[in-house]
Amino acid sequence: MKKGILLCLKITLISGLFFVLINKQFTLKGIGLTFFISAIYSFGLGLGNIFLNHYLNTKWSWITQTNKRVWAGIIATILYIIPVILAIHYFLFIILYDKNPQYFFSVKMIWIHLFWIIFSFGISAFLHARGFMKNWKASVKKETKQHEIVAKTQTAKFESLKSQLDPHFLFNSLNVLVSLIGENPKKAEKFTTKLSKIYRYVLEQRNKELIPLEEELKFAKNYMELLQMRFEDAVEFNIPSSVSNPELKIVPLSLQLLLENAVKHNVVSSTKPLEIHIFEHADFLEVQNTLQPKENIGKSTKIGLKNIIDRYALITEKPVEIKSNNKTFTVSLPLLIK
């Protein structure tokens, strides 16, 4: 609204000054009348066209409904400009200049009508073309941004997949496996089976946006049992055997990242066992572990948590909640139904 009024004021000043100089209307009355007439044309045609253009843009998109928008613009412009031009001329020549009503239909006036109608169509066409270019540029910019987001998302997914299972975890698991082969072959076989299930699960779920909560819990159970074989009684966990709604979904491998972080950043020993509890609460799946941070581990980069938060942000407005006190550290993952 303000921009339209300012534009009409600029046109009034420029056109008024132009006609004052051309017609040499240097008297106060002449200058005032010239600027008054310029204002009638500027606001009557300019502001009206701006509002008309804005209204049509809300009804039909230049990008997705181009043909409809063009025809609507042509028809609406014709229906608006011709009556407005004739009304302005009637006011100026018949009322203001006190001409005979028959003069309004004279050959001279018909040419004046035609000139201003054609000129107004040109201005209107410029405004519509300008609107089209602005919408087209905005659309291209939006599409480019979306492509950038997709590209960054794909890159993030790739980087996420590369780090889903910590190489240290694999290295330590293989060390445990080597020691078990000599000490307890049956346990080593069981360990190998669970390790293969974990990596098979990662490969199967890597391209999915969401997976059933039930599947992720089964995976988490296998993962925790593997950790128990490695740490024995130094890790205690509690995972629900069933879910409240089979339709509930979760971001894949989010539990693995949280469990891995819990083991990585906390003391895990038989004298001070790490307790991990996974349970449903309201519309969230909560992963809670006892807080017993390791000394000399250095400052956490929180890459795992950021990974989960970013992946949830791509598919839902529900935030991942993080709560911590002196005893426990809890991450609440939104449960989704899609």
N, C-alpha and C positions, 0 to 999 in steps of 0.2 A: 504493500500500500504506500509506504513512505517513498520507496524507490520510484514507483510510478508517478507520484506527485512531483518529486524532484525532477524526473525526466521531462514531464510536461512543462514545468517551470523553466527549465533550460531551453526547451524548444520555443516557448513563448518569448523569452528574452532574445534568443538568437534571431528568430523570424521577425519579431517586432523591430529589432534594431536594423535588420536588413531592409524591411519595407519603409522604415523611417528615412533611411539614407537614399533608397531608390526613388521614393516619392517626394523627398525633400520636405517632409512634414516636421518642421522644426519648431512649430508653435506648441505650447503646452497642451492645447486641445487636440492638435493633430497627433502628437506623440501618445497622449493618453488613449485616443480612439484607436490608433494603430495597434498598441499593445493589448487593448481590450479585445479587438477582433482576433489577434493572434492567440490570445488566451482561449477564446471560444473554440477556435479550430483545434488547438493543442489539446485542451481538456476534453472537448466533445468527441474528438476522433481518437486522440492518443490514449487517454486514460480508459476510454471505452474499449479500445482494442486490446489493451493490456489485461483488463478484467475478463474480456471475452476469451483471450488466449489462455489465461490461467484457468478459467472454468472448463474449457475444452480439454485441457491437459489432465484435469481431474477425472474426466469421463472416458477419454480414450488415450492410450499410451502411444507416443510417437514411435516407440521401438517395437512393441508387440502388436499394435493395431494401426499401422502406418496408413493404410488406404482409408480406413474409417476416419482417422484423424484429419487427413488431407481433405476429404469430401466434406466433413463436418465444418472444417475451417472455411472452405470456399462458400458453402451455403450460408453459414452464420455471418460471415463477413458481408456478403451481398445483402442479407436481410437487415444488417445493422447499419452499414455505411450509407446506403442510398437514402433511407428515411432521415438519418441524422444530417446528411449534407443538405437535403431539401429543407429541413427544419431550420438549420443555421442560416441558409440563404433567405428563407422567408423572413426570419427575424431581422437579418441585417438590411435587406433591400426594401422590404415592404413596411416593416415596423420602424426600424432605426432610421433609414433614409427616406421613408414616407413615399415610396414609389407606388405607382398604380399597380393593382393586383395583376393586370394583364401583362405588365412588364415581366412578371415572374416566368411567363411562358413564351417570352420573345426569343428570337433566334440567338441573340447575344447571350441571354441568360441560360439558354440550353447548352451553349458551348461552355459557359462558366460552370454549370452543373457537371457536365461531362469531364471537364478538366479536373475538378476537385474529386470527383468519384474515382477517376483513373489514378490520380495522384494518391488518394487515400488507399486504394487497392495496393499500390506499390509499397506504401508504408506498412500496410497490414501484412503483405507478403514477406516483407523484411522481418517483421516481428515474429511471424510464424516460422520462418526459416531459422531465425536466431534461436527460437525455442526448440526447434528440432535439433540444431547443432548442440545446444546445451544438454539436452536429454541424451543425445547420442554419445557425447563425450563422457557424461556421467555413467552411462551404461557400459562403455568401454573401460572406464576406470574401475567400475565395480567388478566387471568380469575379470579384468587383469588382477585385481586384488584377490578375487576368489581363486584364480589359478595359482597365485602365490601362496594362498593359505593351503590349498590342496597339495602343492609341491612341498611346502614346509611340513605339512602333516605326514605326507608319505615319507619324507626324510626322517621325521621324528619317529615314525613307526619302525623304519628300518633300523635306526640307531637303538630304539627300544628293544627290538628283537635281538639285536646283537648282544645286548647286555641283560636280557631277561634272566638268564641264569648266570650268576657270577662265576667267572672262570676259576676263582678261588674255590668255590663250592665244588665244581667239577674236579679240580685237582685234589682237594681234600677227600672227596668221595672215592676217587680212584685209589688214593693212598689207603683208605679204610678197606677197600675191596681187596687190595694186594695183601694186606695183613690178615684179612679174614680167610683168604684162600688157603693159607697155611694152617691157621688156627681152627677154623670152623667152616669147612666147605659148604655145608648145608645153609649156614647163615650167609655165606658169600653168594650163594646162588639166589637166595631170597633178596639180598641187597641188589644184585645185578638186575633182577626182574623189576624191582621197584624203580631203580634208576632208569631203566629202559622205558618204563611206563611214563615217567616224568618227561623225558625228552620226546617221546612220541606225542604226548599231550601238547607240548609246546609247538611242535610242528603242525599239529592238526588245528590248533586254535589261533595261530599267528595272524591270519588274515581276517579274523572275525571282529566285528565291532562290539558285539555282546554275546554272552553265552549263558545258558541256564545256570542258576545259582547252585543247583544240585550237582552239576558236573564239576564246577569249580571247587565245591566242598570235598568231593571225592578226590580231586587232584591234591587239594591241600592236605588231606589225610595221608595220602601216599607220601607226600613231601615231608610231612612231620614224622612219619614212621621211619623214613630214611634218615632224618636228623636224629631220631632216637637210637637207631643202630650205630650212628656215629658217636653221639654223646652219651648214650645209655641213659642212666637215671638223672642226668644233668638237665634234661628237658622234659617238661610235663605239659601236655596239651589237652584241650577239651574242645571237640568239634561236634556240632549237631549231626545226628544221623539222618535227619529228615528236614524238610523245609515247610514253611507255613503255606506256601503257594507255589505250585510247580511252574507257574508262569513267570516267576521272578527271575530277573537276569542281572548280570554283573559284568563289568569290564574284565576280559580274560587276563589271567596271570597277575591280577592285582593282589590276590592273596599271597602268591609266591613272593612277590616283591616285599610285601609287609613282613612275612615270616623270615625272609632272608635278612631284612634290616634288623629285625628283633634279635636274631642270633649274632649278627655282625657287630652290633653296637652295645650289647649287654654281656655281662659276665655270665658264663655258662659253666657251672661246676656242680659236682655232686653235693658239695657243702652248701652251695647257694644255687639251687636249680632255677632255671628260667621257666616261668609259668606263662602259658599262652592260652587265652580263651577266645573262641569265636562264637558269636551268638547274634540272633536277630533282635533288634530293638526298634519298635515303631517301623519306619520305612527305611531302616538302615541295617547293614551288616556290620557289627562292631568287632574289631580285632584288638584285643587288649593283652598287653604283656606287662609283667612286673618290671619296674624300672630299676635297673642295677647297672648303670653305665660303666663301661670299661674305662680304665685310666690310660692315659697316653695313646688314645686312639686318634687324637687330632680332631679338628672341627669337622662335623658332618656336612657333606655337600647337599644332602637331602635330595639327590637326583631321583631316587626311587619314588619318594613321595611326590615330587614335582611331576614325574612321569604319569603317575596315577591321576593327579589333579588335572593335568593338561588333557589327558584322554577323556576324562569325565566331562570336562568343559566343552569338548567338541560335540557331545551328544545330549547333554541335559543342562538345565539351569540349576539343578540341585547341587549344592557344593559338597565337596568332601570335607568332613569335619575332623579336626585334630584337637584332642584334649590331653593334657598332661598335668600330673601332680607329683608329689614326692614319692608316691608308691607305684603308680601305674602310668602307662602311656597307651592311649586309645585312639584308633583311627576308625571313623565311621564312614562306610562306603554306601552311597545311595543305592537302594534296590529299585530296579526299573522294570516296567512291563511294556514291551514293544512287540 
